[in-house]
Structures are given as C-alpha cells and as structure tokens.
C-alpha cells in the first residue's frame, strides 16, 4: 500500500463528503478509493470514517489522523516543490481565482501576457462569484473585491471600484435624469437579482447612508445582461464601475447620481502566508499588481475625466 496515496485519498474523501466525490476529484475508480481507505484502516487497526447514507463522517480517530495526514502531505508537497526547482526559477502551476466578470475583463488578459513572459509556468484560472477558501482549495492567488476580514492571508491592494447608477442617453431623453436618490421611485429600473429579489439600492447623502426601494421594469441575474438592458433603454441600472466603464466610455451609458455614491470598494490580491515563497508566485504578483493598478486607474479616468462635473 502506498501510504501517501492512501492519505491523499482519505483527505479527498472527507473533504468531498463521499467516496464517489474522491473518485471524481482524483480521477480514479470508486473501487480504488474504497480499497485505499479500507487498506489504511486495516494498517492502522482502527476505523477512520463512518459511511452514512448521505455523507462520509470521520471518527474521532479519523479526525486526529486527518490533521496529521494534511501536515504530512503539505510537507511532501513542499519537498517536491523544492526538488523541482520552484524556488530557483519561476515554474510549475498556479491556481488563481477571481470574480467572474472582473476576471474575464481584467484578469484573464493579464494572465495571457504573463504566460507569454513565463513559459515554464502554467495557470489554472477559476472564475467564481462565491468566496473561495484559499487553504482548503489550494489556491495560490485570489482577487478579492470588498472589505477583507481579519485573517492570516497576505493582501496587496491594487485599487478600488465603485457602484454606478447609469442609464442610456435614449432613456434619459424621454425621462429627466434623477437629481436625488428618491427620484428613482418614479423611474423604470433594472434589478440585478435571481430567485431572491434585491431592490434596495444604497446611497450616501453627505455622511448619512440611505437606501431607496426601486421599481424594476426588468430583472436579470447576470451583470452583462443588466448592462445590455440599460444600453437598450429599459431603465436605470446599478452597475459596478469596472463593468460599466466601456459602455460609459463609448457613450452608450451615462452615470447619474454620482454625488450620492457609497464609498469606493477596495480590490486586493491575496495569498496564504508562506515561509518560503515560490518564485512562480512572486513572479505572478510582481507581473499582475502593476497591470491591475493601471487597469483600475484607467477605469477611474474614463468615469471621471479631467474637467468633468457631476
């Protein structure tokens, strides 16, 4: 029995909640997963997991062994990275995550250029609007939009984004632009929502937060569809600046109520703290950070050109 493979299989099974989940994650037959776990239990002389009809649950002994197994596998991975030269030259795979639309518009093009500059590094870019646990999912770098909670992660701020209230010139030609958030109750609006409704739009009047309940003419659950609806004159939309900048720059959308915008939202690159940072990660951070900073600065210039007044 290969004890390292057995440990990996046990960890994958418990993390996935079932033997079949481990089979899919590792790309091996279900029978092999079951045999490895059984062989490991036989070697240790104790039961490590309880198989219920719904999920796999570690026993008390299994939970203790799982902690040790994770540590052993991490040490083994570190040894392999050292031996493969990850700390002598940028090489190996990076797993990077980012929000879907921000990743598509601004992260992926930079990754393309990074791959051209570093031919011995590969990147797996996962775009998701859910918060991904970096340690649990072995993520090297994540783009996070929003205020960061206190954690042990290392964060580098690259800029800010903000919410914009926008409408098309065609819509505004038939409907006077709102001069205050309360005016929105008399306008058709476009809501970004799915099965759960979200119709409270927040604003800031001086230092006082306020919210307005909008009346949607159109609701949809993707940002690009919200933008398309606004461009086509269906109503006023609430869009994040990086999503709206191209349409605003092209004149297809016009920002309104900018003096009532909530505070800017920070954008960070985050990664786990490491005693010895692989050169592939250092190279990626050094390459991506200034380019993302410039991209976010360009967005601000589009939305707030010199000499512009609200």
Secondary structure, 3 states (H helix, E strand, C coil): CCHHHHHHHHHHHHHHCCHHHHHHHHCCCHHHHHHHHHHHHHHHCCCCEEECCCCEEECHHHHHHHHHHHHHHHHHHHHHHHHHCCCCCCCEEEEEEECHHHHHHHHHHHHHHHHHHCCCEEEEEEECCCCCCCCCCCCCEEEEECCCCCCCCEEEEEEEECEEEEECHHHHHHCCCCCCHHHHHHCCEEEECCCCCCCEEEEEECCEEEEEECCEEEEECCHHHHHHHHHCCCCEEEEEHHHHHHHHHCCCCEEECHHHCCCCEEEEEEECCCCCCCHHHHHHHHHHHHHHHHHHHHHHHHHCCCCCCC
